[in-house]
Every structure is written in C-alpha cells, then in structure tokens.
C-alpha cells in the first residue's frame, strides 16, 4: 500500500514540475514574440518616416525648379502614412547650389534628411520643336 502512495506522490510532483516548465516556456515565448512584434512595428514606422522625408526632398526639388519666388512653394504635405515638412526657405550655398532639410513624421517616429541641389540653367526653348 505504501508503495502505491509513493508512486502517486512522485507522479504528482513530476506532473506539477512539467506543467510549471511548460508554462514558463510558453510565457517566455509569448513575451519574446510580443517584443519582436513591437520591434517590427517600430522598424516599419521608421521606414515610413524615412520615405516621408524623402518625399519632402522631392517636393523641395520641384519647388526649386519653379520660378524663384518662394511664396507659392509647398512646404508641408500629408500622406496616408504620415506627414512631411520642409524647413523653409532653402539655404543658398552659392553657384546655384541649395541646401534643403526635410522632416518625415510617421506615428511616433521622426526622420530628418538633408539634400544639396545643384541647379543647372534651362533653356527657354527646351520644349520647342
């Protein structure tokens, strides 16, 4: 009789240890997957902010190709993934060179991008036949 109760006690202790081990392993894997998910979302937001800053640089390129009155230039924009903003006006560096600084904002992420443009004079008749 004593032999059976010892076996039952051993089985209960081993079962309890196995449940605790599997529970600990499961919770550790859950915490790790949540952490990886958070890292992935943050990385995607950083990438979106980078692309938004790049869109700002493209807008600045368009602004510099238009006539030199800076009053009608677009300096900010909102897209589906966030917003971009240009530090205005562009900084003249001499010899038709301009420095532009653009900011991209997506969720809590922010990216700053600087670009230097070298403008080349265009002919008045570049679209003529």
N, C-alpha and C positions, 0 to 999 in steps of 0.2 A: 504494500500500500504506500509506504513512504517513497518507494522508487518512482511511482506514477506522479506524485505531487512534486517531486524534484524535477521530473521531465516537464510537467506543465509550467512550473515556475521558470525553467530555462527557456521554454518556448515563448512565454510571455515577455521575458526580458529581451530575447533576441528579436521578437516581433516589434517591440517598442523601440529598440535601437535602430532597426531597419526603417521604421516609419520616421523617426527623427532624422536619420541620414538622408532619406529621400526627400523629406520636407525641406531640409536645409539646402540640399542640392537644387531643388525646384525653385526655392525663393532666391537663391543666388543667381540662377539662370534668368529669372524674371527681372531682377534688378539690373543685370547686365544688358538684357535686351531693351529695357526702358532707357538705359543710359546710351546705348547705341542709337536708338531711335531719336533721342534728343540731339545727339551729335549730328545725325543725318539731317534733321530739320534745320539746325543752325548752319550747317555747311551749305544747304540749299539756299537759305536766306542770304548768306554771304555772297554766293554766286549771283543771285538775283540783284543784290546791291551793286556788285561789280558791273553787271550788264547794264544796269540803270545809269551808272556813272559813265559808262561807255556811250550810252545814248545821249547823255548830256554833252559829251565831247563831239559827237556827230552833229548835234544841234548847234554847237559853237562853230563848227566847221561851216555849216550852212550860213550862220549869221555873218561870218567873216567874208563869205563870198558875195554877199549882198552889198549894196551901197554902204558907205561908211557912216551914215547917220545911225547911231546906236539906239535911237528911240523906238524903233519898231521891232527890235530883236526879241525873240522869245528866250527868256532866261530860266524858265521852270516848266516842268511838264509832269503830268500824272499818267501812268500806265497801269495796266491791270495788276502788275506785281509790286508796284510802289511808285516812288516819285524821284525825279532828278532835279537838281538845281545848279545853276551856273553862278560862280562868283563873277559879278559884273562890275565894271566893264572889263574886257580882256586887257591884259597888260602889254603895251607896245615895248618890244625889245630892240627896235631899230631894224633897218634894212628889210622892211615888210615882214618882220617876224613878230608873232604874237604869242603870248602865254595865256592859256586858258586853264581854269581849275573848275572841275565838275564834281558834284557830290551825288551819290546814289543812296537812297534810303529804302529798305525793304524790311518790314516788321521792326525788330529792334536793331537791325544791322545797318552800318553806315560804311560806305567806301568813298575815298577821295582819290581823284585821278587828275593828274596834271598832263597837259599836252602843249607842245610848241609847234606852231604852224608857220611855214614859210610860204607866203603868198607870192604867186607869180602873176605879173600883169597879163590880162587877157585882151585880145584884140577886140575892137568894137564890132568887127565883122566876122566873128567866129562862127556864126550860124548862116552866113551868106552863101549863096550858090556861086 
